[in-house]
Amino acid sequence: MRYVNLNRVRGLKALRRSPSMSIPASPDWELPLVNRQKEPFTRPAAVRSEPDRLEQILGATTKTNQYGQYFSLYCWCGDPPRYTPAIEALRLLMPGAPDEIADPEQWLFLDTETTGLAGGSGTYAFLVGLAWWEGGGLQIEQFFMRDYSEERSLLFALAERIAVRPVLVTFNGKSFDWPLLETRYRMSRKISPPTPRAHLDFLHPARNLWRLRLGSVRLSELERHVLGWDRGADVLSDLIPRIYLDFVRGGSPERLIPVFNHNQMDLRGLAALSSRILLLLSDAENEGQDGLELFAVSRICEKRRENTRARKLYEKSIASVLPTETDREARRSLARLAKREGDFTLACELWQGALEIQGTAITLTSSWRFTTNTKLAIRRRLDGSSSRQLRNFAVPIRWATLLPPPIARSRRNLIIGLRVSNARSDGRCWTFWRCQLRLKGEMRWRKEENGC
C-alpha cells in the first residue's frame, strides 16, 4: 500500500483557500454530529411533492391497512351500462368455464400503470385501476403508490378486492398486467399472490374480430372505430413512467392528473369492449356490422367445434361483401366443414370457386385444395365430362418454378398437378399422377392407383 505525502498536497496552489473565502470560527459553521435538541442526525427523507395537495386536486383519500398507507380514489360512471353475458358466448372464449363467471357481480376489471413496459422484477405497478358493475353503471377505484414504501399496502388492498370479486377481466392482462403483479407479490415476501377464479383477457378475441379490418387493435383504436368513442386529449403511454418518476423525485403533482384520467378511460373502454364482444359472440347474425365480423365469429365457432353455427355464419359472410383473399378463405373453410359433414357436392363447388387463380400466381394451399377437389369429384361419381372439366383447374406444371423457395424446400413431395384417368362411373377405380418437386427443380412423376 502506498501513502501520499501530505506536505506535497498542501503545497498545491489549487487547494489553498483564498482569504476572501475564509470561514469565521463560529459554532454556527461547525458540523456537529448532534442537533440542537441533542439528538443524533438522521439521513434526510426523500423530497415528497405535497401529498395533501394531490389529495385536494383529485378528491382522493389516504387509507391504512396492516402494511401501511396507500392512496385511494373513487369515481362512478354511468356509461357503459351494465351487461349480463350469455354463458354460451363466454364458453367460446373459455371452454369449460363454470356457470359462475356469467354473473357480472363477480367481475373485476383491472388495468395497471407501471414504471416501465419491459416487465421484470424492477418494474413497479404504481397505479392499479379496478372497476366493477354497481348501481347500473361502473364503479372505479384506483390505488396509487405515492412512494415505493407503500407497495405492500397497495398489494394487500388489491388482494382484498380480488377475494370479493374473483373473476379478473383485462385487456392483455394475461401477458403483462397480471404476471407483473404476481412478480410484485413475490418480491414483497409478505403477501401471497391471490388466485382468481377465472381470467378473461379480451385482447385475443379483439384480434380475431377486428384485426383484418383495423390492423391495429390497441384499446384506443378499438374505442374509436368499434365503440365510436373519442378520448380527446390523452397522455401517451410512453410518457407515463417518466411522469411518475418525476413525481417521486419531487415533481409537480398536477402532471399526474392525465395519468389517472388515462387509467379511468382504459377501464371504461375495457368494460364497453367486453360487452360488445360478448354481444357479438352471442348473436352475430343480428349484431354483426359487416361481413368481416361474421367471418371472424365463424372462425371462432369453428375453432370451438361449433360447426353448425360456423357453417351458417360462413355462408352469410360469403353472401356479403368481403375482400378477395378473405372471401377465398371463407369458401375454403366452408368447403372443409361441408366435407366433414359429407356434403361433397357443395365442397366441390366451393373449392372450384376458391381455385380461380388470377394471372400466374399460385399458392401451396390452392394446389392442395385442387387435389382434394378432384378426389371428391370422383367419389361423387361424376361423369367423364365433369371430370375433364374439373381437370382444367389443375395447376399447370410450368407454374411449379414460380413457387417460393421456402415452400419448395420445406415440402419435397409437393403436389402440383393431378391427372385423372380410367375413372369408372361407380368411382371405385381411379388413377392419378403425383409430381415430386426436388430442391433443384427436378420433377418426377409417379403413378398411384387405388388397388382396383
Contacts in CASP RR format, 6 or more apart in sequence:
PFRMAT RR
TARGET T0000
AUTHOR 0000-0000-0000
METHOD contacts of the structure
MODEL  1
MRYVNLNRVRGLKALRRSPSMSIPASPDWELPLVNRQKEPFTRPAAVRSE
PDRLEQILGATTKTNQYGQYFSLYCWCGDPPRYTPAIEALRLLMPGAPDE
IADPEQWLFLDTETTGLAGGSGTYAFLVGLAWWEGGGLQIEQFFMRDYSE
ERSLLFALAERIAVRPVLVTFNGKSFDWPLLETRYRMSRKISPPTPRAHL
DFLHPARNLWRLRLGSVRLSELERHVLGWDRGADVLSDLIPRIYLDFVRG
GSPERLIPVFNHNQMDLRGLAALSSRILLLLSDAENEGQDGLELFAVSRI
CEKRRENTRARKLYEKSIASVLPTETDREARRSLARLAKREGDFTLACEL
WQGALEIQGTAITLTSSWRFTTNTKLAIRRRLDGSSSRQLRNFAVPIRWA
TLLPPPIARSRRNLIIGLRVSNARSDGRCWTFWRCQLRLKGEMRWRKEEN
GC
9 15 0 8 1.000
23 29 0 8 1.000
33 40 0 8 1.000
33 41 0 8 1.000
34 40 0 8 1.000
34 41 0 8 1.000
35 41 0 8 1.000
46 147 0 8 1.000
46 248 0 8 1.000
46 249 0 8 1.000
47 249 0 8 1.000
47 250 0 8 1.000
48 146 0 8 1.000
48 147 0 8 1.000
48 250 0 8 1.000
49 247 0 8 1.000
49 250 0 8 1.000
49 251 0 8 1.000
49 252 0 8 1.000
49 253 0 8 1.000
50 253 0 8 1.000
51 62 0 8 1.000
51 71 0 8 1.000
51 146 0 8 1.000
51 253 0 8 1.000
53 253 0 8 1.000
54 60 0 8 1.000
54 71 0 8 1.000
54 146 0 8 1.000
54 253 0 8 1.000
54 256 0 8 1.000
55 61 0 8 1.000
55 62 0 8 1.000
55 71 0 8 1.000
57 253 0 8 1.000
57 254 0 8 1.000
57 257 0 8 1.000
58 73 0 8 1.000
58 257 0 8 1.000
58 260 0 8 1.000
59 73 0 8 1.000
60 71 0 8 1.000
60 72 0 8 1.000
60 73 0 8 1.000
60 74 0 8 1.000
60 144 0 8 1.000
61 71 0 8 1.000
61 72 0 8 1.000
61 73 0 8 1.000
62 69 0 8 1.000
62 70 0 8 1.000
62 71 0 8 1.000
62 72 0 8 1.000
63 69 0 8 1.000
63 70 0 8 1.000
63 71 0 8 1.000
63 72 0 8 1.000
63 157 0 8 1.000
64 70 0 8 1.000
64 153 0 8 1.000
65 153 0 8 1.000
65 156 0 8 1.000
65 157 0 8 1.000
66 156 0 8 1.000
67 152 0 8 1.000
67 153 0 8 1.000
67 155 0 8 1.000
67 156 0 8 1.000
67 190 0 8 1.000
67 191 0 8 1.000
68 150 0 8 1.000
68 152 0 8 1.000
68 153 0 8 1.000
69 150 0 8 1.000
69 153 0 8 1.000
70 143 0 8 1.000
70 144 0 8 1.000
70 145 0 8 1.000
70 150 0 8 1.000
70 153 0 8 1.000
70 154 0 8 1.000
70 157 0 8 1.000
71 143 0 8 1.000
71 144 0 8 1.000
71 145 0 8 1.000
71 146 0 8 1.000
71 150 0 8 1.000
72 141 0 8 1.000
72 142 0 8 1.000
72 143 0 8 1.000
72 144 0 8 1.000
72 157 0 8 1.000
73 141 0 8 1.000
73 142 0 8 1.000
73 144 0 8 1.000
73 260 0 8 1.000
74 139 0 8 1.000
74 140 0 8 1.000
74 141 0 8 1.000
75 140 0 8 1.000
75 264 0 8 1.000
76 134 0 8 1.000
76 137 0 8 1.000
76 138 0 8 1.000
76 139 0 8 1.000
76 140 0 8 1.000
77 137 0 8 1.000
77 138 0 8 1.000
77 140 0 8 1.000
77 264 0 8 1.000
77 268 0 8 1.000
78 136 0 8 1.000
78 137 0 8 1.000
78 138 0 8 1.000
79 137 0 8 1.000
79 138 0 8 1.000
79 268 0 8 1.000
79 272 0 8 1.000
80 137 0 8 1.000
80 138 0 8 1.000
80 268 0 8 1.000
80 269 0 8 1.000
80 271 0 8 1.000
80 272 0 8 1.000
80 275 0 8 1.000
81 136 0 8 1.000
81 137 0 8 1.000
82 104 0 8 1.000
82 133 0 8 1.000
82 135 0 8 1.000
82 136 0 8 1.000
82 137 0 8 1.000
82 138 0 8 1.000
83 104 0 8 1.000
83 274 0 8 1.000
83 275 0 8 1.000
83 278 0 8 1.000
83 279 0 8 1.000
84 102 0 8 1.000
84 104 0 8 1.000
85 102 0 8 1.000
85 104 0 8 1.000
85 275 0 8 1.000
85 278 0 8 1.000
85 279 0 8 1.000
85 282 0 8 1.000
86 102 0 8 1.000
86 278 0 8 1.000
86 282 0 8 1.000
87 97 0 8 1.000
87 99 0 8 1.000
87 101 0 8 1.000
87 102 0 8 1.000
88 282 0 8 1.000
89 278 0 8 1.000
89 279 0 8 1.000
89 281 0 8 1.000
89 282 0 8 1.000
90 97 0 8 1.000
90 101 0 8 1.000
90 102 0 8 1.000
90 200 0 8 1.000
90 278 0 8 1.000
91 97 0 8 1.000
91 304 0 8 1.000
92 281 0 8 1.000
92 300 0 8 1.000
92 301 0 8 1.000
92 304 0 8 1.000
92 306 0 8 1.000
93 200 0 8 1.000
93 205 0 8 1.000
93 281 0 8 1.000
94 101 0 8 1.000
94 198 0 8 1.000
94 200 0 8 1.000
95 304 0 8 1.000
97 198 0 8 1.000
98 197 0 8 1.000
98 198 0 8 1.000
100 106 0 8 1.000
100 167 0 8 1.000
100 197 0 8 1.000
101 167 0 8 1.000
101 197 0 8 1.000
101 198 0 8 1.000
101 200 0 8 1.000
104 133 0 8 1.000
105 132 0 8 1.000
105 133 0 8 1.000
105 165 0 8 1.000
106 165 0 8 1.000
106 166 0 8 1.000
106 167 0 8 1.000
106 197 0 8 1.000
107 132 0 8 1.000
107 133 0 8 1.000
107 165 0 8 1.000
107 167 0 8 1.000
107 169 0 8 1.000
107 200 0 8 1.000
108 130 0 8 1.000
108 131 0 8 1.000
108 132 0 8 1.000
108 161 0 8 1.000
108 162 0 8 1.000
108 164 0 8 1.000
108 165 0 8 1.000
108 166 0 8 1.000
108 167 0 8 1.000
108 168 0 8 1.000
108 169 0 8 1.000
109 130 0 8 1.000
109 131 0 8 1.000
109 132 0 8 1.000
109 138 0 8 1.000
109 169 0 8 1.000
109 170 0 8 1.000
109 267 0 8 1.000
109 270 0 8 1.000
109 271 0 8 1.000
109 274 0 8 1.000
110 128 0 8 1.000
110 129 0 8 1.000
110 130 0 8 1.000
110 168 0 8 1.000
110 169 0 8 1.000
110 170 0 8 1.000
110 173 0 8 1.000
110 177 0 8 1.000
110 178 0 8 1.000
111 128 0 8 1.000
111 129 0 8 1.000
111 170 0 8 1.000
111 171 0 8 1.000
111 177 0 8 1.000
111 263 0 8 1.000
111 266 0 8 1.000
111 267 0 8 1.000
111 270 0 8 1.000
112 125 0 8 1.000
112 127 0 8 1.000
112 128 0 8 1.000
112 129 0 8 1.000
112 177 0 8 1.000
112 180 0 8 1.000
112 181 0 8 1.000
113 125 0 8 1.000
113 126 0 8 1.000
113 127 0 8 1.000
113 240 0 8 1.000
113 244 0 8 1.000
113 259 0 8 1.000
113 262 0 8 1.000
113 263 0 8 1.000
114 123 0 8 1.000
114 124 0 8 1.000
114 125 0 8 1.000
114 126 0 8 1.000
114 180 0 8 1.000
114 241 0 8 1.000
115 122 0 8 1.000
115 123 0 8 1.000
115 124 0 8 1.000
115 126 0 8 1.000
115 241 0 8 1.000
115 244 0 8 1.000
115 245 0 8 1.000
116 123 0 8 1.000
116 241 0 8 1.000
117 237 0 8 1.000
117 238 0 8 1.000
117 241 0 8 1.000
119 176 0 8 1.000
119 180 0 8 1.000
119 183 0 8 1.000
120 180 0 8 1.000
120 183 0 8 1.000
121 183 0 8 1.000
121 187 0 8 1.000
123 180 0 8 1.000
124 145 0 8 1.000
124 148 0 8 1.000
124 151 0 8 1.000
124 184 0 8 1.000
125 145 0 8 1.000
125 177 0 8 1.000
125 180 0 8 1.000
125 181 0 8 1.000
125 184 0 8 1.000
126 144 0 8 1.000
126 145 0 8 1.000
126 244 0 8 1.000
127 142 0 8 1.000
127 143 0 8 1.000
127 144 0 8 1.000
127 145 0 8 1.000
127 244 0 8 1.000
127 259 0 8 1.000
127 260 0 8 1.000
127 263 0 8 1.000
128 142 0 8 1.000
128 143 0 8 1.000
128 154 0 8 1.000
128 158 0 8 1.000
128 181 0 8 1.000
129 140 0 8 1.000
129 141 0 8 1.000
129 142 0 8 1.000
129 143 0 8 1.000
129 263 0 8 1.000
129 267 0 8 1.000
130 140 0 8 1.000
130 141 0 8 1.000
130 142 0 8 1.000
130 143 0 8 1.000
130 158 0 8 1.000
130 161 0 8 1.000
130 267 0 8 1.000
131 138 0 8 1.000
131 139 0 8 1.000
131 140 0 8 1.000
131 141 0 8 1.000
131 267 0 8 1.000
131 268 0 8 1.000
131 270 0 8 1.000
131 271 0 8 1.000
132 138 0 8 1.000
132 139 0 8 1.000
132 165 0 8 1.000
133 139 0 8 1.000
138 267 0 8 1.000
138 268 0 8 1.000
138 271 0 8 1.000
140 264 0 8 1.000
140 267 0 8 1.000
140 268 0 8 1.000
141 161 0 8 1.000
142 260 0 8 1.000
142 263 0 8 1.000
142 264 0 8 1.000
143 154 0 8 1.000
143 157 0 8 1.000
143 158 0 8 1.000
144 154 0 8 1.000
144 260 0 8 1.000
145 151 0 8 1.000
145 154 0 8 1.000
147 248 0 8 1.000
148 248 0 8 1.000
151 184 0 8 1.000
151 188 0 8 1.000
152 188 0 8 1.000
152 190 0 8 1.000
152 191 0 8 1.000
155 181 0 8 1.000
155 184 0 8 1.000
155 185 0 8 1.000
155 188 0 8 1.000
155 191 0 8 1.000
156 191 0 8 1.000
158 181 0 8 1.000
158 194 0 8 1.000
159 185 0 8 1.000
159 191 0 8 1.000
159 194 0 8 1.000
162 168 0 8 1.000
162 194 0 8 1.000
162 196 0 8 1.000
163 194 0 8 1.000
166 196 0 8 1.000
166 197 0 8 1.000
166 198 0 8 1.000
167 196 0 8 1.000
167 197 0 8 1.000
167 198 0 8 1.000
167 199 0 8 1.000
167 200 0 8 1.000
168 178 0 8 1.000
168 196 0 8 1.000
168 198 0 8 1.000
168 199 0 8 1.000
168 200 0 8 1.000
169 200 0 8 1.000
169 202 0 8 1.000
169 270 0 8 1.000
169 271 0 8 1.000
169 274 0 8 1.000
170 177 0 8 1.000
170 178 0 8 1.000
170 199 0 8 1.000
170 200 0 8 1.000
170 201 0 8 1.000
170 202 0 8 1.000
170 270 0 8 1.000
171 201 0 8 1.000
171 202 0 8 1.000
171 203 0 8 1.000
171 206 0 8 1.000
171 219 0 8 1.000
171 266 0 8 1.000
171 270 0 8 1.000
171 273 0 8 1.000
172 201 0 8 1.000
172 203 0 8 1.000
173 179 0 8 1.000
173 199 0 8 1.000
173 201 0 8 1.000
173 203 0 8 1.000
174 199 0 8 1.000
174 201 0 8 1.000
174 203 0 8 1.000
175 201 0 8 1.000
175 203 0 8 1.000
178 199 0 8 1.000
181 193 0 8 1.000
182 193 0 8 1.000
185 191 0 8 1.000
185 192 0 8 1.000
185 193 0 8 1.000
185 194 0 8 1.000
186 193 0 8 1.000
200 274 0 8 1.000
202 270 0 8 1.000
202 273 0 8 1.000
202 274 0 8 1.000
202 277 0 8 1.000
203 217 0 8 1.000
205 277 0 8 1.000
205 281 0 8 1.000
205 300 0 8 1.000
206 217 0 8 1.000
206 222 0 8 1.000
206 273 0 8 1.000
206 277 0 8 1.000
207 217 0 8 1.000
208 296 0 8 1.000
208 299 0 8 1.000
208 300 0 8 1.000
209 277 0 8 1.000
209 280 0 8 1.000
209 293 0 8 1.000
209 296 0 8 1.000
209 297 0 8 1.000
210 217 0 8 1.000
210 222 0 8 1.000
210 225 0 8 1.000
210 226 0 8 1.000
210 292 0 8 1.000
210 293 0 8 1.000
210 296 0 8 1.000
211 217 0 8 1.000
212 292 0 8 1.000
212 295 0 8 1.000
212 296 0 8 1.000
212 323 0 8 1.000
212 326 0 8 1.000
213 225 0 8 1.000
213 290 0 8 1.000
213 292 0 8 1.000
213 293 0 8 1.000
214 221 0 8 1.000
214 222 0 8 1.000
214 225 0 8 1.000
214 226 0 8 1.000
219 266 0 8 1.000
219 269 0 8 1.000
219 270 0 8 1.000
219 273 0 8 1.000
220 231 0 8 1.000
220 234 0 8 1.000
222 273 0 8 1.000
223 229 0 8 1.000
223 230 0 8 1.000
223 231 0 8 1.000
223 269 0 8 1.000
223 272 0 8 1.000
223 273 0 8 1.000
224 230 0 8 1.000
224 231 0 8 1.000
226 273 0 8 1.000
226 276 0 8 1.000
227 269 0 8 1.000
227 272 0 8 1.000
227 273 0 8 1.000
227 276 0 8 1.000
229 269 0 8 1.000
229 272 0 8 1.000
231 265 0 8 1.000
233 258 0 8 1.000
234 258 0 8 1.000
234 261 0 8 1.000
234 262 0 8 1.000
234 265 0 8 1.000
235 243 0 8 1.000
235 258 0 8 1.000
235 259 0 8 1.000
235 261 0 8 1.000
235 262 0 8 1.000
237 262 0 8 1.000
240 259 0 8 1.000
240 262 0 8 1.000
243 255 0 8 1.000
243 256 0 8 1.000
243 258 0 8 1.000
243 259 0 8 1.000
244 256 0 8 1.000
244 259 0 8 1.000
246 255 0 8 1.000
247 253 0 8 1.000
247 255 0 8 1.000
247 256 0 8 1.000
279 287 0 8 1.000
280 287 0 8 1.000
280 288 0 8 1.000
280 293 0 8 1.000
280 297 0 8 1.000
281 297 0 8 1.000
281 300 0 8 1.000
284 293 0 8 1.000
284 294 0 8 1.000
284 297 0 8 1.000
284 298 0 8 1.000
284 313 0 8 1.000
285 294 0 8 1.000
285 312 0 8 1.000
285 313 0 8 1.000
285 316 0 8 1.000
288 294 0 8 1.000
288 297 0 8 1.000
290 320 0 8 1.000
290 321 0 8 1.000
291 316 0 8 1.000
291 317 0 8 1.000
291 320 0 8 1.000
291 321 0 8 1.000
291 322 0 8 1.000
292 317 0 8 1.000
292 322 0 8 1.000
292 326 0 8 1.000
294 313 0 8 1.000
294 316 0 8 1.000
294 317 0 8 1.000
294 320 0 8 1.000
295 313 0 8 1.000
295 314 0 8 1.000
295 317 0 8 1.000
295 322 0 8 1.000
295 326 0 8 1.000
295 329 0 8 1.000
295 330 0 8 1.000
297 313 0 8 1.000
298 309 0 8 1.000
298 310 0 8 1.000
298 311 0 8 1.000
298 313 0 8 1.000
298 314 0 8 1.000
298 317 0 8 1.000
298 330 0 8 1.000
298 333 0 8 1.000
299 310 0 8 1.000
299 333 0 8 1.000
301 307 0 8 1.000
301 309 0 8 1.000
301 310 0 8 1.000
301 313 0 8 1.000
302 310 0 8 1.000
302 333 0 8 1.000
302 337 0 8 1.000
307 337 0 8 1.000
307 340 0 8 1.000
307 341 0 8 1.000
310 333 0 8 1.000
310 337 0 8 1.000
311 334 0 8 1.000
311 337 0 8 1.000
311 338 0 8 1.000
311 341 0 8 1.000
314 330 0 8 1.000
314 333 0 8 1.000
314 334 0 8 1.000
314 337 0 8 1.000
315 334 0 8 1.000
317 330 0 8 1.000
318 327 0 8 1.000
318 330 0 8 1.000
318 331 0 8 1.000
318 334 0 8 1.000
322 330 0 8 1.000
328 354 0 8 1.000
331 350 0 8 1.000
331 351 0 8 1.000
331 353 0 8 1.000
331 354 0 8 1.000
332 350 0 8 1.000
332 351 0 8 1.000
332 354 0 8 1.000
332 365 0 8 1.000
332 369 0 8 1.000
334 346 0 8 1.000
334 350 0 8 1.000
335 346 0 8 1.000
335 347 0 8 1.000
335 350 0 8 1.000
335 351 0 8 1.000
335 354 0 8 1.000
335 369 0 8 1.000
336 347 0 8 1.000
338 344 0 8 1.000
338 346 0 8 1.000
338 347 0 8 1.000
338 350 0 8 1.000
339 347 0 8 1.000
339 372 0 8 1.000
339 376 0 8 1.000
344 376 0 8 1.000
344 379 0 8 1.000
344 380 0 8 1.000
345 380 0 8 1.000
347 373 0 8 1.000
347 376 0 8 1.000
348 373 0 8 1.000
348 376 0 8 1.000
348 377 0 8 1.000
348 380 0 8 1.000
348 390 0 8 1.000
351 369 0 8 1.000
351 370 0 8 1.000
351 372 0 8 1.000
351 373 0 8 1.000
351 376 0 8 1.000
352 373 0 8 1.000
352 390 0 8 1.000
352 393 0 8 1.000
354 366 0 8 1.000
354 369 0 8 1.000
355 366 0 8 1.000
355 369 0 8 1.000
355 370 0 8 1.000
355 373 0 8 1.000
355 393 0 8 1.000
357 366 0 8 1.000
360 399 0 8 1.000
360 402 0 8 1.000
361 402 0 8 1.000
362 395 0 8 1.000
362 399 0 8 1.000
362 402 0 8 1.000
362 403 0 8 1.000
364 403 0 8 1.000
364 407 0 8 1.000
364 411 0 8 1.000
364 414 0 8 1.000
366 395 0 8 1.000
367 395 0 8 1.000
367 414 0 8 1.000
367 415 0 8 1.000
367 416 0 8 1.000
367 417 0 8 1.000
368 415 0 8 1.000
370 393 0 8 1.000
370 394 0 8 1.000
370 395 0 8 1.000
370 417 0 8 1.000
370 418 0 8 1.000
371 415 0 8 1.000
371 417 0 8 1.000
371 418 0 8 1.000
373 390 0 8 1.000
373 393 0 8 1.000
374 387 0 8 1.000
374 390 0 8 1.000
374 391 0 8 1.000
374 394 0 8 1.000
374 418 0 8 1.000
374 420 0 8 1.000
374 432 0 8 1.000
375 430 0 8 1.000
375 432 0 8 1.000
377 386 0 8 1.000
377 387 0 8 1.000
377 390 0 8 1.000
378 387 0 8 1.000
378 420 0 8 1.000
378 423 0 8 1.000
378 427 0 8 1.000
378 430 0 8 1.000
379 427 0 8 1.000
381 425 0 8 1.000
381 426 0 8 1.000
381 427 0 8 1.000
382 390 0 8 1.000
383 425 0 8 1.000
384 423 0 8 1.000
387 420 0 8 1.000
387 423 0 8 1.000
390 420 0 8 1.000
391 418 0 8 1.000
391 419 0 8 1.000
391 420 0 8 1.000
394 417 0 8 1.000
394 418 0 8 1.000
394 419 0 8 1.000
395 416 0 8 1.000
395 417 0 8 1.000
397 416 0 8 1.000
397 417 0 8 1.000
397 435 0 8 1.000
397 443 0 8 1.000
399 416 0 8 1.000
400 416 0 8 1.000
400 435 0 8 1.000
400 437 0 8 1.000
400 441 0 8 1.000
400 443 0 8 1.000
401 441 0 8 1.000
403 414 0 8 1.000
403 416 0 8 1.000
403 437 0 8 1.000
407 414 0 8 1.000
408 414 0 8 1.000
408 437 0 8 1.000
408 439 0 8 1.000
408 441 0 8 1.000
409 439 0 8 1.000
411 437 0 8 1.000
412 436 0 8 1.000
412 437 0 8 1.000
412 438 0 8 1.000
412 439 0 8 1.000
413 434 0 8 1.000
413 436 0 8 1.000
413 437 0 8 1.000
414 435 0 8 1.000
414 436 0 8 1.000
414 437 0 8 1.000
415 434 0 8 1.000
415 435 0 8 1.000
416 435 0 8 1.000
416 437 0 8 1.000
417 433 0 8 1.000
417 435 0 8 1.000
418 432 0 8 1.000
418 433 0 8 1.000
419 432 0 8 1.000
419 433 0 8 1.000
420 430 0 8 1.000
420 431 0 8 1.000
420 432 0 8 1.000
421 430 0 8 1.000
421 431 0 8 1.000
421 432 0 8 1.000
422 429 0 8 1.000
422 430 0 8 1.000
422 431 0 8 1.000
423 429 0 8 1.000
423 430 0 8 1.000
424 430 0 8 1.000
428 450 0 8 1.000
428 452 0 8 1.000
429 449 0 8 1.000
429 450 0 8 1.000
429 451 0 8 1.000
429 452 0 8 1.000
430 449 0 8 1.000
430 450 0 8 1.000
430 452 0 8 1.000
431 447 0 8 1.000
431 448 0 8 1.000
431 449 0 8 1.000
431 450 0 8 1.000
432 448 0 8 1.000
433 445 0 8 1.000
433 446 0 8 1.000
433 447 0 8 1.000
433 448 0 8 1.000
434 445 0 8 1.000
434 446 0 8 1.000
434 448 0 8 1.000
435 443 0 8 1.000
435 444 0 8 1.000
435 445 0 8 1.000
435 446 0 8 1.000
436 443 0 8 1.000
436 444 0 8 1.000
436 446 0 8 1.000
437 443 0 8 1.000
438 444 0 8 1.000
END
